[in-house]
């Protein structure tokens, strides 16, 4: 079983290396885990989504870049085992390619993702301006939990046992390739940081919880080895689930991607 292969996470010290997948068959890939963050916790969802997008991207033409993904977190991933990514080539059209990726550990799917890729298109442009001042990244202290990412929280919740923000600067400090497909995977890795409920104060409502699904729409290439501003806003909580939307912008304010996530919100803070 390929899932029993040894974990090489001890040799992974940057996100770019984390995105280097082993190709086992034509559409089967294996990713490895870095040892970063809480070793007792589950596998970071942004890593699984980023590796899944990388696996999908390795099966499309070089002129096609990701424009959207929708992923479902089905089971908690384990840090002590690699993840195998099975890619289905759903469709290759004249301008768009669609892929379905299943991330598997121990024979069980932990993450399922649909991703769409397209060739470069031209047309009119509009983007909503940023609405919250964040200052410069250097204006805020260094924080965060991930040794592979530099984090500067603009807002900071005191209602959780780890630092949690709904407005934060992040960047990948290690050198990162210029390849726009890899940059999109790096942005996917960053897109799972923070919580849209971090600063929401409602009795009995936790400020975060397990992710159920994750949506990302890519709009303009922005570099992940420069500062990226993540701005998240709560939209709705009901039925023990909560949804939020957010933006990922470059330091210059360019809108790189729009993110949406649904979380399971059961009970108060543990």
N, C-alpha and C positions, 0 to 999 in steps of 0.2 A: 504493500500500500504506500502510495506516495506521501500520504499524510503522516507516515511514520519516519520520514526523513529527518535528519538532525537539524535543529534550529541553529541558524548562523547569526542570530541577533546580536551576539557579543561583538561581531565585527562591523555592525552597521552603526555609524555615528552621524549620519546626515540623511535628510529626506530623499535626496536624489538617489542614493544607494538603495534606500528602502523601496524605490520604484523600479529597481532592476529585477525583473522576474526571470525565473528559469522556464524555458519553453520545453514542456514534456512531450507534447504532441502538437499537431497542427493548430488546434484551438484549445489547448490545455496548458495552463501556466501555474507556476508555484511562486508564492511570495514568502518572504521571511520577515520576522519581527525584530525590531530594535528593542533594546532594554532601556526604556525611558518611561518616566512617570511612575505610578504606583505599581510595583511588581505583583501585588496581590489582587489588583483590579482586573476587569475584563479587557480584552483587546480594544484599543481605541477605534471607534467607528469610522472616523475620518480617514484612518489608515486603510481600512478595508475598502472603503468607497474609492479612495485614490488608486489603490492597486487594481481594483476591479475595472476602473476606467482605463488604466494603463493596459490591462489585458485586452479589453475591447479595442482600444486604439491600435494595438499591434496587429489586428486583423482587417483594418480598413486601408484604403489607398492613402499615400502620403499627403495628398492634397486635401484631405478631409479632416477637419478638426471638430472636437466635440462642441455642440451648442446646447445640449441639455442632458440631464440624467435624472432618473427617479429610482431611488433605492429603498428597499424594505429591510429593516433589521429584524431578523427572525429568531436568532439565538445569540447569546453572549459568546464572543470568540475567546479562545484561550491564547495566552501569551507564550506558552511553552511549546506550541506546535505551529508549523507553517500553515498557510492557507492555500488551497488549490482552487484555481479559477477556471471554470468551464464556460466557454464562449459559444453561443449559438448565433450564426449569421442570419438574422431574420430577413434582411432585405438589403440589396445594393441597387439604388436607383441612379438616375442621371446626376442628381445633385445631393441626395441624402443616402446615408447608410444607417441601418438600425441593428443594434446588437442586444442580446440578452445574456447577462453574466450571472452565474451562480458561484458564490464563494462557499467552499466546502471544508469542514474539519470533521474528522472521524466519521465520514460517510453522511454527515448531515449538513444541510444548507444553513449557513448562518446569516447570509446576506444575499438578496436577489436584486438585480439592477437592470433596468432598461436604459440604454444610452443611444443618443442619436448624434450623427456626425454629418457635416455638410461642407461643401466647397465654399470658397469666399464669395459672398454676395454683396452687391452695392445697392444703395437706396437712401431715402431720407432718414435722418437721425433725430432722435429726441431722447432725453433722459431726465428723470426727476432730479432736482438738485438736492444736495445734502441738507438736512434740516437741523442737525444737532452739532454745535461746535465741539471739536475734540482736541483742539490745540495741536501742538507738534508732539511726536512720539517722545522726544527728549524731555518734554515737560512732565512726564509721568514716570514713576519708579518702575524698575524691572520687576516682573512678577511671573505668574504662570506656573504650570506643572510639567511642561514638556521640555526636556533637555535639548530637543532638536529644533525648537522654535523659540525665538525671542519675543516676549510678550510685555506690553505696557497697557495696563488697564486704565481706562478713563473713568469709568464707574466701577465700584467694587461693593459687592454685597457682603453684609455681615450675617446673613441668614443661612450660611452653608459652611461646612467644615473645611472646604477648599476655596481658594480665590475664585470668584465667579463674577462675570461682568456681562452687560448687554451692549457695551461700547468699548472697543479695545483695538489697539494697534498690534499687529503681529507681523513677523517676517521670518524667513528661513535664513539664518546667518551664514550658513556654509555656501560655497559656490554652487550655483544651480545652472544647468544647461540652458542655452538660448532657445532650444526646441520649443515651439509654442504648444505642441501636444503635451510635453512634459510639464510646461508651465501650468497648463490647465489641470493636470493631475495634482500638481503642488497646491493650486488654489482649492481643489477639492479637499485635500488634506486639511487646509486651514479652515474650511467652511464649517466644520463641526465644532469649532471653538465657541465658548460662551453659551449663554442661554437667553432667549427672549423674555424669560420670566425672572431674571436675576434681581431686578429692582422692583418687582411687583409685590406689594405687601397686602395679602388677603388672608384672614384667619383660616387655618387649616390647609392652605395651598402651598405646596412645596415650590421652591424656585427652580428646580430642575428634576429630571427623572430619566428613565431609560428612553432612548430614541426609538420611535416606531418606524417612521419613514423620513426620507431626506430628499429634497428636490433642489436642483441647481440649474440655472439658466445662464449660460456664458454669453456675454455681450461684446466685450472688448478685451483684447489681451492686456494683462497687467502683470508686472514682474512680482514673483513671490519672494525673491531675494532682496526686494526693497519693501518699504513699509506698506502694509495693507490695513485699511480701516474697516473693521467689522461693526456694523450698526444693526442691532436686532430689536424688533418691536413685537410685543404680544398682540395677538389678534383675537383669540377666543379660547376659553376653557369650558368644557362641558363633558359629562360622561367619563370623568377621570382621565380625559385627554386634553392636551393643550397644543395650539398651533401658533407659530410665530413666523414672521417674514423678516428679511434683512437684506442688506446690501454689502458688497465687498468692493471698496474703492481704493485706487492708488493714492499715494501721498499727494498727488496733484489734483485729486478729486474725480478722476475718471472712473466711471461705473464699470467694473469688470464683470460682475456677476450678481444675480439676485438669488437668494437662498430662501427656502422654506423648510420648516421642520415641524413634525408632530411628535410630542413626547407623552409618555404615560405619567400622569400626575396623580398618584394615589396617596392620600393622607399628608400629614405634615412632615417636616424635616425629621429624619431618623435621629 
